[in-house]
């Protein structure tokens, strides 16, 4: 029987990569959904941008990706809107530190990575099938 451990390891790494990209997509989507949400109380803090961070996954010790979400420490945006209920005593409303253009660019990169991962999985599947055909 041939050794197929390398194929299994590659498949495990690709699966972990898809999990990582899925987590990043969820985080970016949440950021985009809250990009314009203001605080609900005067002087209150608005939504804070989240960043998905994952530990590297290596082929010789396959495991589920270990990830966490950290808060961006960048400054909040502000807008002059004295009629807003969340405005401070100077009339400014704090807005999230989310930049839609940055999030959109990040999302495009993540989607490309996910698609590349799916393509590699398809190639690995075809390689496995071809190997089985040769053995039969």
C-alpha positions in Angstrom: 0.0 0.0 0.0 1.5 3.4 -0.9 2.2 6.0 1.7 -0.5 8.7 1.4 0.4 10.6 4.5 1.7 13.6 2.5 -1.6 13.9 0.7 -3.5 13.8 4.0 -1.1 16.4 5.6 -1.6 18.7 2.6 -5.4 18.2 2.8 -5.3 19.0 6.6 -3.3 22.2 5.9 -5.7 23.3 3.2 -8.6 22.7 5.5 -7.0 24.8 8.2 -6.3 27.5 5.7 -10.0 27.6 4.7 -10.9 27.9 8.4 -8.5 30.8 8.8 -9.9 32.7 5.8 -13.5 32.0 6.9 -12.7 33.6 10.3 -11.1 36.6 8.6 -14.1 37.0 6.3 -16.5 37.0 9.4 -14.4 39.6 11.2 -14.1 41.9 8.1 -17.8 41.6 7.5 -18.6 42.6 11.0 -16.3 45.6 10.7 -18.0 46.7 7.5 -21.4 46.3 9.0 -20.5 48.6 11.9 -18.4 51.1 9.9 -20.9 53.9 10.4 -22.4 53.1 13.8 -22.0 55.8 16.3 -22.0 55.5 20.1 -25.4 55.3 21.7 -24.7 57.7 24.5 -23.1 61.2 24.6 -19.3 60.8 24.8 -19.7 57.0 24.6 -17.2 54.8 22.7 -18.3 53.6 19.3 -17.7 50.2 17.7 -14.0 49.3 17.7 -12.5 47.6 14.6 -11.6 43.9 15.1 -8.6 42.1 13.6 -8.5 38.3 13.3 -5.1 36.9 14.2 -4.1 33.3 13.8 -1.1 31.2 14.8 0.8 29.6 11.9 -0.3 26.0 10.9 2.4 23.6 9.8 2.1 20.4 7.8 4.1 18.2 10.3 1.8 19.0 13.2 -1.7 19.4 11.8 -4.2 20.9 14.1 -7.1 23.3 14.0 -6.0 26.9 13.6 -5.7 28.8 16.8 -7.1 32.3 16.4 -8.2 35.2 18.4 -9.7 38.6 17.7 -7.9 41.7 18.9 -9.2 45.2 18.9 -7.6 47.9 16.8 -6.1 50.6 18.9 -6.3 53.2 16.2 -8.0 56.5 16.9 -11.7 56.9 16.4 -13.1 59.1 13.6 -15.2 62.1 14.6 -17.9 64.1 12.8 -19.5 67.3 13.7 -23.2 66.6 14.3 -24.6 68.6 17.3 -28.1 67.2 16.6 -27.0 63.6 17.2 -27.9 62.2 20.6 -24.4 60.8 21.0 -22.7 64.2 20.4 -20.3 65.4 23.1 -20.5 68.9 24.6 -18.7 70.3 21.5 -21.1 68.7 19.1 -18.8 66.0 17.8 -19.8 62.3 17.5 -17.2 59.6 17.7 -17.4 57.1 14.9 -15.7 53.7 14.6 -12.0 53.4 13.6 -13.1 51.3 10.6 -12.1 52.5 7.1 -14.4 50.9 4.5 -11.8 51.1 1.8 -9.2 49.2 3.9 -11.7 46.6 4.9 -12.9 46.1 1.3 -9.3 45.7 0.1 -8.6 43.2 2.9 -11.8 41.3 2.0 -10.7 41.0 -1.6 -7.4 39.6 -0.5 -9.0 37.1 1.8 -11.5 36.0 -0.9 -8.6 35.5 -3.3 -6.8 33.4 -0.7 -9.9 31.3 -0.1 -10.4 30.7 -3.8 -6.7 29.8 -4.3 -7.1 27.3 -1.4 -10.2 25.8 -3.0 -8.3 25.5 -6.3 -5.4 23.7 -4.5 -7.9 21.4 -2.8 -9.3 20.5 -6.3 -5.9 19.8 -7.6 -5.1 17.6 -4.6 -8.4 15.7 -5.1 -7.6 15.1 -8.8 -4.1 14.0 -7.8 -5.5 11.5 -5.3 -8.0 10.1 -7.8 -5.2 9.7 -10.4 -3.1 7.9 -7.9 -6.0 5.6 -7.0 -6.6 4.9 -10.8 -2.9 4.0 -11.2 -3.1 1.6 -8.3 -6.2 -0.2 -9.5 
